[in-house]
Amino acid sequence: MFETSKLTEWILSNGVSETVLELLIAVCILATVVSIARYIFDSKTYGIYAPILLAIAYSYTGLKYGLAITLVVILTSLLSFSVLNKIRMHYITRIATNYTVLAMVLILFFILIERFGLGLENMANIPPLAFISIAALSDFFIKQYLKKSLQGSLITLFGTIFVAVIGWFVITREIISEYMLNNLWILPLLTILNILLGRFTGLRLKDYLRFRITAKDDSNN
């Protein structure tokens, strides 16, 4: 659709594969999406790494399969860690045990999908690394669960998934990926945008809406 730019051709002819270049561009886009979500919309996430990792994993699994795996990972981690938390043991061994339980549950999940389908018949075709990337969400969730309440952890979890879904949508649009691949001058613009976001001190959208509702209630009283 877009003519390959000379800069892109030069990069590809000097040891950078197209797949690597596309992934690096995707990381830049996703990092900017996370920044906008955090500092404009006040959406809480597990830092910047988790939503980026999750969005890229969803791009390989497909959103339906990715969300199904995410649900299994979170429910298993929550139940497993709730039990393990009652046993006196070191933190790292507790996390390691949780991963072994999670692995067994995922194996059972594969078997159930193979036997009954459940609308996820192509699960076996998903790249293994995508599964591992989503499974890593368990560690982020447990760390947050230890620091905050279950409610606070779930809010951050849903925020992470929501931002990851937005990121997945952006990087899986072929017209966007092709345009970015052949217009690499946009990457410095994303750098500048993130610097500006980092210096933003105004009200976030959620705060603005809250203050607006409060002002409206006061005027009615």
Secondary structure, DSSP 8 states (H G I E B T S, - for coil): -----HHHHHHHTTT--HHHHHHHHHHHHHHHHHHHHHHTS----STTHHHHHHHHHHHHH-HHHHHHHHHHHHHHHHHHHHHHTTS---HHHHHHHHHHHHHHHHHHHHHHHHHH-TT-TTGGGS-HHHHHHHHTHHHHHHHHHHHS-HHHHHHHHHHHHHHHHHHHHHHT-HHHHHHHHT-TTHHHHHHHHHHHHHT--S--HHHHHHHHHHHHHHHH-
